[in-house]
């Protein structure tokens, strides 16, 4: 029997974010008799699903964090050489320069750099590193992948995208799992002690500057003043969680904001929401935005992300220069005229159904592998 092609997936710090979610979505649905994944993660990762990965036939390999440049390079180069990988796929944006350099030194022939995100001037310290490394993003890569055209142009440049050198791999999901289901909505609302008539605004994302929780709380504060039978649900964890909890207490919203932490059942939580709110400072093509639309939710997003994420006509992009009160007024206006529907066909037609997109990825890996033999 023909052995599967083993692809080394460079994940970096596995903290339960959107990128890890995308990789796992593909891993669950890819033909694992043809393609298998080894996940190479930083030692300080916090949410690696060891059991599921091993059950699916994959391996988890831990390396020192990239900040320890020399030990990271040494260990990674050794692993890549010993396991004789033919394909390395790095998901850490501009930081891919580090693993792909190790891969080049280990003589791995196919080295994929994958762009999942962009930047925003409000995170200038973090972006300084990104901007310094950006010109070198193509240096050790043999192939370029991106979650969308916008993210591809940001990291690899307009010329590479226009020449067709960037392979666009949609942040596809298991659409069936997220489709609106009234029975699940009622069941989970009961579990969470939420009244049927309560308006629930939901957000899923790590507590980091990029996700803009500070402004999100301001928006909900304005909304709650106009509708006191409303609740905000925040799902995720991260370094700014304590700070946001303090703000919630200060504004007197403690009883109206639920912090649910890291969850493995987010597909059920979307059913509970009435509005999905994502006022991020920047994004590539956020998988949560795809999931929320698959659930038939009214989605209000910042315009600091690509329009490629817009699948439903109802999805709105708002400027971060607008006030929290203005965001609130638009949410009320849009919610009053919105009716929730089954959006399975729209998501599939837009190329976000993982069953179809996983075939596309399998074929791409096989094509790259076969080129090595020709």
C-alpha positions, 0 to 999 in steps of 0.5 A: 500500500502506498504511504501517505505524504507526510507534511510538516506543519509549522504552527508556532505557539498553539494557543487555540487561535483561528490559525490552529482552527483552520489547520485542524479543520483541514486535517480532519477532512483531508484524505489521510491515506494520501496526506498526513500531518506532523505538527511542529509546535513551540514548547510553550504552547497551551492548547494542543489537542494531543489526543485528537491529533494522535487518533487521526494518525498525526504526530506532535513535535515540540521545539524551543520557541522561535525567540530562542533563535539558535536552539530553535534553529538547531533543533528544528533543522535536526528534526527536519533532516532526520525525518526527511520531510519533502514538504514543510508548510509554515503558518506563522506569517513573517516569522516563517523566515525562521523555520523555512531557513532551517528547512532550507538548511535541512535540504527540504525541497518544498517550503511553503510560507502561508499568509494568514494575517496583516497588520494595523498601525495601532499595534506598532510595536508588534508590527515593527517586527512584522515590517522588518521581517516582511521583505524577507518573507519570500527569501527561503520559501519555494511556494506561497499560500494565503487565506485570501487575496488581501493577505497574499498581497500584504505578505508576498506583494501585488506582483506575485498575486497578479502572476498567479504565484500565490495559492489561495486556500480558503479558511474553510469549515465544516459548514454542516456543523454550524448551520442554524438549528433552532433546537440546539439554540433553545437547548444551549440557551437553557444550559447557560440560563439565558431567556429566549427573549434576551438579545445575545451579542457574541464574540469569539477571539483571544484576549489580545490587542488585535481583537479590540475587546476594549472597544467591543465593551464600549459598544455593548455598554451603549447597546445595553443602555438601550436594551437592558435585556441584553447579554454579551458572551465573550469566548476565548482566553488571553493576556488581556482577559483580566484587564477586560474583566476589570473594565466590565466591572467598572462599567457595571456590566458584570451581570450582563457579560459572560466570560466562557473561556476557551471552548471546544463547542463554539459551533453550539455557541453561535446558535445562542447568539443574535449578533456576532461582533468582530471590531478587530484592528486587523485580520487576514480572513478570520475563520470566526467570521466564516463560522458566524455567517455559516450559522446564519448570524447577523455579522458586524465587522470592522472594515480593517479586514478583507471584503473577501470574508463577506458571504451574506448580504447582511454582513456589514463592515464598519469603520473604527473611526465611528464611535461606540454609540454609532456602532450600537445604533447600526447594530439596532437598525440592522437587527430590526430588519434581519431574519436568520436563515439556513446558509449552507448553500451560500457558504458552499458556493463561496468556497468555504465548505471544507469537504470540497476545499480539503480535496483542493489542498490534497491535490496541491500537496500531491502536485508539489510532491510529484514535481520533485520526481519529474 
